[in-house]
Amino acid sequence: MIINGNGQQSRKCILIADDDADDRELIKVAFEENAAEVEISFVENGEELMQYLHRQGKYKEEAQYPSPSLILLDLNMPKKDGREALRAIKEDATLKSLPIVILTTSTATKDIAKCYELGVNSYMIKPTNFADLIQFAGMIYSYWFNTVQLPS
């Protein structure tokens, strides 16, 4: 649980936007391997991400789809890619304070620069093996839920 500005507890939730089913499953297992006390929710593209964040379509029920404390965002997805979703989130007054970590295979300098220009909080390259992914998940959990203060 996270204590919000009102002194109330709120759920820890990471929302992962990634179109690769294998990556989604591996990320989920990596957080489980770290015994991270966090709910993991998934969307498969930027359009679903925006629907989730705006409580539209199948994402209306917050009990089933909790508000994220952190978003892990892949860049290359169908429909609305990560860059477009990042821009939409950071331009939305109600969403712009959500912490977003780009988690991608792209090492392109232009992608990195563009994402920081759009307001991303961190840009990380997806680990290439499971041991590194477990270490990554532990580091993400520890940093974002035990070290920094998140908005409520």
Secondary structure, 3 states (H helix, E strand, C coil): CEECCCCCEECCEEEEECCCHHHHHHHHHHHHHCCCCCEEEEECCHHHHHHHHCCCHHHCCCCCCCCCCEEEECCCCCCCCHHHHHHHHHHCCCCCCCCEEEEECCCCHHHHHHHHHHCCCEEEECCCCHHHHHHHHHHHHHHHHHHCCCCC
